[in-house]
Amino acid sequence: MSGWRRLNIGIVGGGIGGMSVAIALRRAGHIVTIYERSDFAGEVGASVSCAANGTRWLHEWGVDVAKGDPVVLRKLINRDWKTGEPVSVYDLGDYEERWGYVYNMFHRQYMHAMLNDSALGEGEGHPATLKVDHRCRDIDLITNTITFENGVLAQHDLIVGADGIGSAVRGILGIKPEKKPADSSCLHTNISTEEAVRLGLVDYSQDNALEYWGGQEGKWDKIVLSPCNGGKLLSYYCFFPREQGDYSTQSWGADERPVEELLQPYPALDRQVFDHLAIGKEIKPWRLWVHNPYPYIHRGRVCLLGDAGHPMMPHQSQGACMAIEDAAALGILLSPRYFDGDVSQALAVYEEVRLPRATRVQAAAAKAAYNINERIGFSFNKDIPTYKVEDPKKVLTIEEMNAYDMYQDVEEKLAAKRHAAYTDKFICGLPVGLELPNGITIGD
Ligand SMILES: Cc1cc2nc3c(=O)[nH]c(=O)nc-3n(C[C@H](O)[C@H](O)[C@H](O)COP(=O)(O)OP(=O)(O)OC[C@H]3O[C@@H](n4cnc5c(N)ncnc54)[C@H](O)[C@@H]3O)c2cc1C
């Protein structure tokens, strides 16, 4: 594209989103600096899932996925709360064949290290620079200069706010989140597979599955088990009604909680998984807030990415994937093929591409909090006796997530901005004629 120029880009926040966008932007030919408030010593030990819509970008960017030591998921299993018997199973056996990429379950620290290597190490483009202990305090939106709490100033052609759910950049852009504490609370715990097996407990790692107990009938009680580190670690998210324990003001740095507190809400839970929780380590609250969608995610030459721009409940396991997709969108828009030098236009298209899709996932994640049938995958299993959803035509499905072509979405929206023709048979990145399992056909 004529007019392409190399930008000097500042990224506030070096989490999963910040590292991903650094990779995408360095590969697009730009000079990238990441500013992170912490020194990463406190990274959380928990799983993070990366479905095909996230995994595809890791491969496109040449990330060494094996370094993340993932578990490749073969199934989603929803179990009966009391007996542990499977109620709804979504088989991922043909997932890679259908979508081209696997469904990975990473450990956060491993995933972060893997992205770190690709952002800062050898590879296409200039390696990004990471500056730790740089907490963003303010941004002058006229000069595009960041002020950090340590007194440093940094001016950039473009600034990406990837500073998470408590984003400072978001406030600087004038967005005041409408938010409320979730009706459910969550405690997270880690269990070593080796220890569970030594004690004669079930070896859930053999299932290679994301497993859920409960989550049906409008109840908040739900246990989510995700194996990571090649199956050596079992990461459990344990949800229960907020009246039984309110952690809405706690953060990840909070002290560990005693195991009795973890077990207390679950007197009737399947004993096999209960016995796992009873040996849980590193029991920590996960603060849950529901944010309404924001009206915009950019102003001038500053934009938001990941949780800063669209924080979502964890119940679709898409938070990290949405951050990765945001990164991919910026990488495409600022690549030599599409960028004509107009940063404001690129960010306007970024917002048009990203906000509707992330908002759709955000809404579906809030619904899946109390009804697992709304969760991508299970939303397809209509034949089970307990299947009930709010509006069958609105459920989010794997097809919508994975048949999405971001290049087409970008081209359609860029063409509209540039008053050019767009003739490919896609609408918002989905192929015209695609029949979704919820009965919707794209283009009808
Ligand atoms: C325990 C846990 C488990 C999760 N499990 C899943 C899962 O299974 N699947 C999934 O899809 N998602 C999961 N998520 C959510 C997912 O991790 C996030 O959606 C995703 O990481 C978004 O990344 P982010 O980069 O936007 O935000 P974050 O990962 O929160 O990163 C933000 C970064 O910005 C830094 N920062 C903050 N403020 C400033 C500032 N003022 N100046 C400079 N730096 C700043 C922070 O220190 C941090 O490093 C989980 C989250 C947690 C906490």
PDBQT file of the ligand as one rigid body, heavy atoms in Angstrom, charges set to zero:
ROOT
HETATM    1  C1  LIG A 501      -6.463 -16.634  36.700  1.00  0.00    +0.000 C 
HETATM    2  C2  LIG A 501      -6.955 -16.305  35.352  1.00  0.00    +0.000 A 
HETATM    3  C3  LIG A 501      -7.363 -17.335  34.518  1.00  0.00    +0.000 A 
HETATM    4  C4  LIG A 501      -7.847 -17.049  33.250  1.00  0.00    +0.000 A 
HETATM    5  N1  LIG A 501      -8.248 -18.081  32.449  1.00  0.00    +0.000 NA
HETATM    6  C5  LIG A 501      -8.616 -17.825  31.183  1.00  0.00    +0.000 A 
HETATM    7  C6  LIG A 501      -8.952 -18.860  30.249  1.00  0.00    +0.000 A 
HETATM    8  O1  LIG A 501      -8.946 -20.060  30.563  1.00  0.00    +0.000 OA
HETATM    9  N2  LIG A 501      -9.255 -18.529  28.973  1.00  0.00    +0.000 N 
HETATM   10  C7  LIG A 501      -9.251 -17.225  28.554  1.00  0.00    +0.000 A 
HETATM   11  O2  LIG A 501      -9.495 -16.992  27.372  1.00  0.00    +0.000 OA
HETATM   12  N3  LIG A 501      -8.999 -16.232  29.409  1.00  0.00    +0.000 NA
HETATM   13  C8  LIG A 501      -8.664 -16.485  30.706  1.00  0.00    +0.000 A 
HETATM   14  N4  LIG A 501      -8.384 -15.480  31.549  1.00  0.00    +0.000 N 
HETATM   15  C9  LIG A 501      -8.507 -14.122  31.066  1.00  0.00    +0.000 C 
HETATM   16  C10 LIG A 501      -7.330 -13.811  30.246  1.00  0.00    +0.000 C 
HETATM   17  O3  LIG A 501      -6.165 -14.075  30.951  1.00  0.00    +0.000 OA
HETATM   18  C11 LIG A 501      -7.422 -12.366  29.868  1.00  0.00    +0.000 C 
HETATM   19  O4  LIG A 501      -8.635 -12.133  29.198  1.00  0.00    +0.000 OA
HETATM   20  C12 LIG A 501      -6.276 -12.077  28.958  1.00  0.00    +0.000 C 
HETATM   21  O5  LIG A 501      -5.087 -12.347  29.630  1.00  0.00    +0.000 OA
HETATM   22  C13 LIG A 501      -6.322 -10.634  28.525  1.00  0.00    +0.000 C 
HETATM   23  O6  LIG A 501      -5.050 -10.165  28.508  1.00  0.00    +0.000 OA
HETATM   24  P1  LIG A 501      -4.682  -8.661  28.669  1.00  0.00    +0.000 P 
HETATM   25  O7  LIG A 501      -3.292  -8.580  28.171  1.00  0.00    +0.000 OA
HETATM   26  O8  LIG A 501      -5.737  -7.813  28.081  1.00  0.00    +0.000 OA
HETATM   27  O9  LIG A 501      -4.739  -8.375  30.234  1.00  0.00    +0.000 OA
HETATM   28  P2  LIG A 501      -3.769  -8.878  31.372  1.00  0.00    +0.000 P 
HETATM   29  O10 LIG A 501      -3.324 -10.268  31.106  1.00  0.00    +0.000 OA
HETATM   30  O11 LIG A 501      -4.465  -8.577  32.645  1.00  0.00    +0.000 OA
HETATM   31  O12 LIG A 501      -2.480  -7.963  31.248  1.00  0.00    +0.000 OA
HETATM   32  C14 LIG A 501      -2.466  -6.597  31.576  1.00  0.00    +0.000 C 
HETATM   33  C15 LIG A 501      -1.034  -6.208  31.864  1.00  0.00    +0.000 C 
HETATM   34  O13 LIG A 501      -0.957  -4.794  31.992  1.00  0.00    +0.000 OA
HETATM   35  C16 LIG A 501      -0.180  -4.452  33.118  1.00  0.00    +0.000 C 
HETATM   36  N5  LIG A 501      -0.631  -3.132  33.584  1.00  0.00    +0.000 N 
HETATM   37  C17 LIG A 501      -1.782  -2.834  34.229  1.00  0.00    +0.000 A 
HETATM   38  N6  LIG A 501      -1.876  -1.519  34.469  1.00  0.00    +0.000 NA
HETATM   39  C18 LIG A 501      -0.746  -0.948  33.954  1.00  0.00    +0.000 A 
HETATM   40  C19 LIG A 501      -0.269   0.397  33.892  1.00  0.00    +0.000 A 
HETATM   41  N7  LIG A 501      -0.975   1.417  34.388  1.00  0.00    +0.000 N 
HETATM   42  N8  LIG A 501       0.922   0.618  33.298  1.00  0.00    +0.000 NA
HETATM   43  C20 LIG A 501       1.659  -0.418  32.778  1.00  0.00    +0.000 A 
HETATM   44  N9  LIG A 501       1.238  -1.718  32.832  1.00  0.00    +0.000 NA
HETATM   45  C21 LIG A 501       0.044  -1.986  33.396  1.00  0.00    +0.000 A 
HETATM   46  C22 LIG A 501      -0.446  -5.580  34.089  1.00  0.00    +0.000 C 
HETATM   47  O14 LIG A 501       0.565  -5.685  35.068  1.00  0.00    +0.000 OA
HETATM   48  C23 LIG A 501      -0.502  -6.783  33.152  1.00  0.00    +0.000 C 
HETATM   49  O15 LIG A 501       0.762  -7.341  32.915  1.00  0.00    +0.000 OA
HETATM   50  C24 LIG A 501      -7.912 -15.710  32.823  1.00  0.00    +0.000 A 
HETATM   51  C25 LIG A 501      -7.510 -14.681  33.674  1.00  0.00    +0.000 A 
HETATM   52  C26 LIG A 501      -7.014 -14.970  34.928  1.00  0.00    +0.000 A 
HETATM   53  C27 LIG A 501      -6.564 -13.842  35.828  1.00  0.00    +0.000 C 
ENDROOT
TORSDOF 0
